[in-house]
Amino acid sequence: MIQVKNLIKVLERNKINFFTGVPDSILKGISNYLEKYPHKKHVIATNEGAAISMGIGNYLSTKKIPCIYLQNSGLSNAINPLISIASKDVYSIPLFLIIGWRGSPKKPDEPQHKAKGKITLNLLKLLKIDYCILRNEKDLKKIKKLILKSKKNKSIVACLIEKDTLEIFKKNKEKTNGNLFRSDFIKNFISLIPNKSKVISTTGYTSRELMELRKKFNLNKGKDFYMVGGMGHASSVAAGYALNSKKQVYCLDGDGSILMHLGSLRTAGYLKNNNFKHIILNNNSHESVGGQPTNAKGINFRQLSYSVGYKKYFQITNLIGIQGNIKKFIKSKGPSLLEVRIRNGSLKNLSRPKNLTKIKEKFMVN
Ligand SMILES: Cc1ncc(C[n+]2csc(CCOP(=O)(O)OP(=O)(O)O)c2C)c(N)n1
């Protein structure tokens, strides 16, 4: 195991003192540890490309190497600014990446992570990013060498961390946001939607709870497409589907996921498909990967949705009258947004979507 504080100490000793990134389950100890740092030293970004770019901006103003942490699935979001701005062939900007390596061939993982895990090292090689793998405290010695290389060559370097390598660094318990759980809403929702609905659900606990609740309570209205990867793209998949269908299309989204690619809301807004219904399960946190804040708190989703072209906005904050409120949303002419304010807390022992091609085929049947 590697202690988070020892890892951060090594980086700080080597003059890295700005951290930015997108939370990841493997790296949750890092973001929890950094939560007490002020914004000048730590920023949670909305997507990995934005995190890389924050780091680039920080380097331009401080001349110091920034640290950017991300899950390997987010490497694809990061590649654009990495290769088109920071690479040696463009502006040659030194960056230090910490990558949570889901799906490393040494660790069993989910299908979407296996696919990305297998190609992660090759991606880094293609991008000409020097890297090391951190498996224990001794490996921390490799970091100094990498940072010196980055400084000297003005290049991007990275370290990879696999599952169960970093110690769990507990964060302070946050104040709860009301008393409605995600599962309370989902259970009511899938018992009320029309039979032929299509439900596209976002990455993390939302898809897992949706699948679990259907099984547990035998709720079979509508068909689901679980976005096990492609975080932030559920609403675009839903909007793409809605364009060519007369069915009611529901997107079950999260606040972290919506913020990752917020521009998609405008696309759904100007497309004006009245069968497109968007739900945001807003807990102001990345609960599925450790509960780090998303900073969704303070966003006025009513104003936001109307200004990007949605026709109706609804809000649910508790169980009282929940069925009536869901029915109003279901009846509305879209595009409409339903913001459901939920507290953190998920069902225990959730299984994961497994036979994905079967799920797709079932979803595609009319
Ligand atoms: C591109 C990408 N970056 C990071 C992750 C890791 N990740 C999985 S779920 C999740 C949090 C999602 O937050 P939110 O949408 O608010 O849903 P919640 O977890 O609160 O249910 C993150 C960051 C990912 N899967 N893909």
The ligand as an SDF file (V2000), in Angstrom:
LIG
                    3D

 26 27  0  0  0  0  0  0  0  0999 V2000
  -14.2450   10.1340  -18.3320 C   0  0  0  0  0  0  0  0  0  0  0  0
  -14.4100    9.6030  -16.9440 C   0  0  0  0  0  0  0  0  0  0  0  0
  -13.8520   10.2650  -15.9150 N   0  0  0  0  0  0  0  0  0  0  0  0
  -13.9960    9.8120  -14.6470 C   0  0  0  0  0  0  0  0  0  0  0  0
  -14.7120    8.6780  -14.3960 C   0  0  0  0  0  0  0  0  0  0  0  0
  -14.8680    8.1350  -12.9870 C   0  0  0  0  0  0  0  0  0  0  0  0
  -16.2380    8.2820  -12.5100 N   0  0  0  0  0  0  0  0  0  0  0  0
  -17.1420    7.2770  -12.5440 C   0  0  0  0  0  0  0  0  0  0  0  0
  -18.6140    7.6720  -11.8790 S   0  0  0  0  0  0  0  0  0  0  0  0
  -18.0490    9.2110  -11.4860 C   0  0  0  0  0  0  0  0  0  0  0  0
  -18.9090   10.1880  -10.7080 C   0  0  0  0  0  0  0  0  0  0  0  0
  -20.1670   10.5510  -11.3840 C   0  0  0  0  0  0  0  0  0  0  0  0
  -20.7620   11.5670  -10.6410 O   0  0  0  0  0  0  0  0  0  0  0  0
  -22.2980   11.8920  -10.8050 P   0  0  0  0  0  0  0  0  0  0  0  0
  -22.6530   11.9350  -12.2320 O   0  0  0  0  0  0  0  0  0  0  0  0
  -22.6140   13.1010   -9.9960 O   0  0  0  0  0  0  0  0  0  0  0  0
  -23.0340   10.6250  -10.1990 O   0  0  0  0  0  0  0  0  0  0  0  0
  -22.9920    9.9880   -8.7070 P   0  0  0  0  0  0  0  0  0  0  0  0
  -21.7200    9.2290   -8.6430 O   0  0  0  0  0  0  0  0  0  0  0  0
  -23.0730   11.0780   -7.7020 O   0  0  0  0  0  0  0  0  0  0  0  0
  -24.1810    9.0850   -8.7090 O   0  0  0  0  0  0  0  0  0  0  0  0
  -16.7260    9.4110  -11.8980 C   0  0  0  0  0  0  0  0  0  0  0  0
  -15.9630   10.6510  -11.7160 C   0  0  0  0  0  0  0  0  0  0  0  0
  -15.2750    8.0180  -15.5090 C   0  0  0  0  0  0  0  0  0  0  0  0
  -15.9980    6.8970  -15.3810 N   0  0  0  0  0  0  0  0  0  0  0  0
  -15.1050    8.4980  -16.7490 N   0  0  0  0  0  0  0  0  0  0  0  0
  1  2  1  0
  2  3  1  0
  2 26  2  0
  3  4  2  0
  4  5  1  0
  5  6  1  0
  5 24  2  0
  6  7  1  0
  7  8  2  0
  7 22  1  0
  8  9  1  0
  9 10  1  0
 10 11  1  0
 10 22  2  0
 11 12  1  0
 12 13  1  0
 13 14  1  0
 14 15  2  0
 14 16  1  0
 14 17  1  0
 17 18  1  0
 18 19  2  0
 18 20  1  0
 18 21  1  0
 22 23  1  0
 24 25  1  0
 24 26  1  0
M  CHG  1   7   1
M  END
$$$$
